[in-house]
Amino acid sequence: MNAISFGAAACERPGIASDEPTPDKSLDAAWNVLEAANDLGDDVTVEACRRVIDASLNGTAAAQSDLQIVTGYFR
């Protein structure tokens, strides 16, 4: 198996839709949104991102309202 096919296979996870929220996707999105919100001075969004990140690091579920802020930020 070459590196290209390995990378493609690693991105495909059977049984998980691409837009389905997962802890990893939520955490990655929260970090990206946190950076943008910080740059824009959006304190409310920064706090929501921090709560999502903290919840992920603690192994708990983030509040749905915080996840909605994070996932809808760039839309």
Backbone as a printed PyTorch tensor [residue, N CA C, xyz], in Angstrom:
tensor([[[  0.8570,  -1.1710,   0.0000],
         [  0.0000,   0.0000,   0.0000],
         [  0.9020,   1.2320,   0.0000]],

        [[  0.6460,   2.1440,  -0.9190],
         [  1.4710,   3.3540,  -0.9530],
         [  0.8820,   4.4330,  -0.0430]],

        [[  1.6070,   5.5100,   0.1380],
         [  1.1990,   6.5690,   1.0680],
         [ -0.0950,   7.2430,   0.6450]],

        [[ -0.3080,   7.3680,  -0.6500],
         [ -1.5160,   8.0420,  -1.1230],
         [ -2.7480,   7.2030,  -0.8150]],

        [[ -2.7070,   5.9150,  -1.1130],
         [ -3.8770,   5.0930,  -0.8330],
         [ -4.0910,   4.9240,   0.6630]],

        [[ -3.0120,   4.9060,   1.4200],
         [ -3.1500,   4.8200,   2.8690],
         [ -3.8410,   6.0560,   3.4170]],

        [[ -3.4500,   7.2330,   2.9470],
         [ -4.0700,   8.4770,   3.4010],
         [ -5.5300,   8.5380,   3.0380]],

        [[ -5.8750,   8.0920,   1.8470],
         [ -7.2740,   8.0970,   1.4260],
         [ -8.0810,   7.1250,   2.2710]],

        [[ -7.5070,   5.9680,   2.5470],
         [ -8.2120,   4.9760,   3.3600],
         [ -8.3780,   5.4580,   4.7910]],

        [[ -7.4120,   6.1940,   5.2710],
         [ -7.4870,   6.6850,   6.6450],
         [ -8.5840,   7.7160,   6.8080]],

        [[ -8.9000,   8.4500,   5.7440],
         [ -9.9340,   9.4800,   5.8210],
         [-11.3330,   8.9050,   5.7560]],

        [[-11.4660,   7.6920,   5.2160],
         [-12.7750,   7.0720,   5.0640],
         [-13.0390,   6.1710,   6.2640]],

        [[-14.0430,   6.5350,   7.0510],
         [-14.3970,   5.7230,   8.2030],
         [-15.7930,   5.1920,   7.9790]],

        [[-15.9600,   3.9080,   7.7550],
         [-17.2800,   3.3480,   7.4720],
         [-18.2550,   3.6140,   8.6090]],

        [[-19.4750,   3.9440,   8.2420],
         [-20.5230,   4.1380,   9.2350],
         [-20.6060,   5.5220,   9.8110]],

        [[-19.7420,   6.4290,   9.4000],
         [-19.7730,   7.7900,   9.9310],
         [-19.9530,   8.7470,   8.7650]],

        [[-21.0510,   9.4670,   8.7880],
         [-21.3040,  10.4460,   7.7320],
         [-20.3470,  11.6140,   7.8880]],

        [[-20.0150,  12.2650,   6.7840],
         [-19.0170,  13.3310,   6.8240],
         [-19.4630,  14.5430,   7.6240]],

        [[-20.7680,  14.7960,   7.6890],
         [-21.2360,  15.9670,   8.4310],
         [-21.7220,  15.6210,   9.8340]],

        [[-21.5670,  14.3770,  10.2330],
         [-21.9700,  13.9550,  11.5640],
         [-20.9820,  14.4900,  12.5880]],

        [[-21.4640,  15.2110,  13.6250],
         [-20.5240,  15.7490,  14.6190],
         [-19.8920,  14.6320,  15.4420]],

        [[-18.6040,  14.6610,  15.5530],
         [-17.8680,  13.7240,  16.3930],
         [-16.9940,  14.5580,  17.3170]],

        [[-16.5450,  13.9770,  18.4110],
         [-15.6870,  14.7550,  19.3180],
         [-14.4520,  15.3250,  18.6240]],

        [[-13.8250,  14.5450,  17.7400],
         [-12.6290,  15.0390,  17.0530],
         [-12.9550,  16.2010,  16.1390]],

        [[-14.0420,  16.0880,  15.3800],
         [-14.4270,  17.1680,  14.4790],
         [-14.8270,  18.4060,  15.2660]],

        [[-15.5360,  18.2220,  16.3510],
         [-15.9440,  19.3570,  17.1720],
         [-14.7450,  20.0620,  17.7760]],

        [[-13.7740,  19.2900,  18.2100],
         [-12.5690,  19.8680,  18.8070],
         [-11.7680,  20.6380,  17.7620]],

        [[-11.5920,  20.0420,  16.5870],
         [-10.8630,  20.7280,  15.5140],
         [-11.5800,  22.0100,  15.1110]],

        [[-12.8890,  21.9310,  14.9690],
         [-13.6690,  23.1110,  14.5910],
         [-13.5890,  24.1810,  15.6720]],

        [[-13.6540,  23.7630,  16.9340],
         [-13.5980,  24.7180,  18.0340],
         [-12.2700,  25.4780,  18.0380]],

        [[-11.1670,  24.7890,  17.7560],
         [ -9.8600,  25.4620,  17.7090],
         [ -9.8090,  26.4610,  16.5620]],

        [[-10.3470,  26.0720,  15.3890],
         [-10.3540,  26.9800,  14.2360],
         [-11.2310,  28.2010,  14.4970]],

        [[-12.4060,  27.9730,  15.0380],
         [-13.3200,  29.0760,  15.3330],
         [-12.7510,  29.9510,  16.4370]],

        [[-12.1090,  29.3420,  17.4260],
         [-11.5040,  30.1080,  18.5170],
         [-10.4800,  31.0980,  17.9680]],

        [[ -9.6560,  30.6490,  17.0420],
         [ -8.6480,  31.5340,  16.4580],
         [ -9.3100,  32.7000,  15.7090]],

        [[-10.3210,  32.3900,  14.8980],
         [-10.9950,  33.4420,  14.1330],
         [-11.7380,  34.3990,  15.0550]],

        [[-12.4460,  33.8570,  16.0330],
         [-13.2090,  34.6970,  16.9580],
         [-12.2820,  35.5790,  17.7870]],

        [[-11.1550,  35.0440,  18.1730],
         [-10.1540,  35.8290,  18.9040],
         [ -9.6780,  37.0060,  18.0640]],

        [[ -9.3770,  36.7260,  16.7850],
         [ -8.9110,  37.7820,  15.8810],
         [ -9.9590,  38.8760,  15.7030]],

        [[-11.2330,  38.4830,  15.7170],
         [-12.3220,  39.4390,  15.5040],
         [-12.8350,  40.0710,  16.7960]],

        [[-12.3350,  39.6160,  17.9360],
         [-12.7870,  40.1570,  19.2140],
         [-14.1860,  39.7040,  19.5990]],

        [[-14.5920,  38.5170,  19.1210],
         [-15.9220,  37.9670,  19.3980],
         [-15.8600,  37.1660,  20.6990]],

        [[-16.0260,  37.8600,  21.8050],
         [-15.8530,  37.2540,  23.1310],
         [-16.8570,  36.1430,  23.4300]],

        [[-18.0890,  36.2940,  22.9700],
         [-19.1190,  35.2750,  23.2230],
         [-18.7290,  33.9600,  22.5540]],

        [[-18.2760,  34.0420,  21.3160],
         [-17.8740,  32.8380,  20.5930],
         [-16.6030,  32.2470,  21.1800]],

        [[-15.6870,  33.0760,  21.6030],
         [-14.4600,  32.5910,  22.2400],
         [-14.8170,  31.7530,  23.4650]],

        [[-15.7300,  32.2230,  24.2690],
         [-16.1290,  31.4750,  25.4720],
         [-16.8090,  30.1620,  25.1160]],

        [[-17.6440,  30.1600,  24.0810],
         [-18.2960,  28.9230,  23.6400],
         [-17.2520,  27.9210,  23.1630]],

        [[-16.2640,  28.3860,  22.4160],
         [-15.1940,  27.5110,  21.9400],
         [-14.4110,  26.9330,  23.1100]],

        [[-14.1220,  27.7510,  24.0690],
         [-13.3720,  27.2730,  25.2410],
         [-14.1520,  26.2030,  25.9890]],

        [[-15.4750,  26.3720,  26.0730],
         [-16.2960,  25.3560,  26.7490],
         [-16.2980,  24.0500,  25.9670]],

        [[-16.3630,  24.1290,  24.6410],
         [-16.3320,  22.9210,  23.8130],
         [-14.9790,  22.2230,  23.9560]],

        [[-13.9110,  22.9860,  23.9180],
         [-12.5630,  22.4210,  24.0540],
         [-12.3840,  21.7950,  25.4270]],

        [[-12.8060,  22.4920,  26.4740],
         [-12.6930,  21.9500,  27.8330],
         [-13.4910,  20.6600,  27.9840]],

        [[-14.7100,  20.6460,  27.4400],
         [-15.5460,  19.4460,  27.5300],
         [-14.8670,  18.2750,  26.8240]],

        [[-14.3020,  18.5340,  25.6670],
         [-13.6290,  17.4740,  24.9190],
         [-12.4170,  16.9470,  25.6760]],

        [[-11.6340,  17.8350,  26.2450],
         [-10.4470,  17.4170,  26.9890],
         [-10.8090,  16.6870,  28.2750]],

        [[-11.9650,  17.0050,  28.8450],
         [-12.4190,  16.3510,  30.0730],
         [-13.1970,  15.0710,  29.8070]],

        [[-13.4850,  14.7930,  28.5340],
         [-14.2260,  13.5840,  28.1890],
         [-15.7140,  13.6950,  28.4230]],

        [[-16.2200,  14.9090,  28.5200],
         [-17.6520,  15.1060,  28.7100],
         [-18.2640,  15.6620,  27.4290]],

        [[-19.5670,  15.6430,  27.3730],
         [-20.2710,  16.1610,  26.1960],
         [-20.3860,  17.6790,  26.3060]],

        [[-20.1390,  18.3380,  25.1990],
         [-20.2910,  19.8000,  25.1620],
         [-21.7680,  20.1310,  25.0370]],

        [[-22.1290,  21.3070,  25.5080],
         [-23.5150,  21.7540,  25.4020],
         [-23.8850,  21.9140,  23.9350]],

        [[-25.0970,  21.5010,  23.5860],
         [-25.5570,  21.5870,  22.2050],
         [-25.5210,  23.0270,  21.7000]],

        [[-25.8500,  23.9750,  22.5620],
         [-25.8390,  25.3830,  22.1500],
         [-24.4250,  25.8460,  21.7860]],

        [[-23.4200,  25.3820,  22.5210],
         [-22.0400,  25.7310,  22.2070],
         [-21.6040,  25.0860,  20.8930]],

        [[-22.0090,  23.8300,  20.6750],
         [-21.6730,  23.1570,  19.4250],
         [-22.3140,  23.8450,  18.2260]],

        [[-23.5200,  24.3490,  18.3960],
         [-24.1860,  25.0630,  17.3050],
         [-23.4520,  26.3490,  16.9640]],

        [[-22.9580,  27.0340,  17.9670],
         [-22.1730,  28.2600,  17.7130],
         [-20.9120,  27.9200,  16.9330]],

        [[-20.2300,  26.8610,  17.3500],
         [-18.9720,  26.4720,  16.7010],
         [-19.2310,  26.0110,  15.2620]],

        [[-20.1950,  25.1190,  15.0650],
         [-20.4110,  24.5700,  13.7250],
         [-21.0160,  25.5740,  12.7590]],

        [[-21.7260,  26.5600,  13.2600],
         [-22.3470,  27.5330,  12.3830],
         [-21.5630,  28.8170,  12.1910]],

        [[-20.3740,  28.9110,  12.7380],
         [-19.6240,  30.1720,  12.7520],
         [-19.2250,  30.6500,  11.3620]],

        [[-18.7870,  29.7530,  10.5050],
         [-18.3060,  30.1670,   9.1790],
         [-19.3830,  30.0880,   8.1060]],

        [[-20.5960,  29.8140,   8.4720],
         [-21.6850,  29.6940,   7.4780],
         [-22.2400,  31.0440,   7.1490]]])
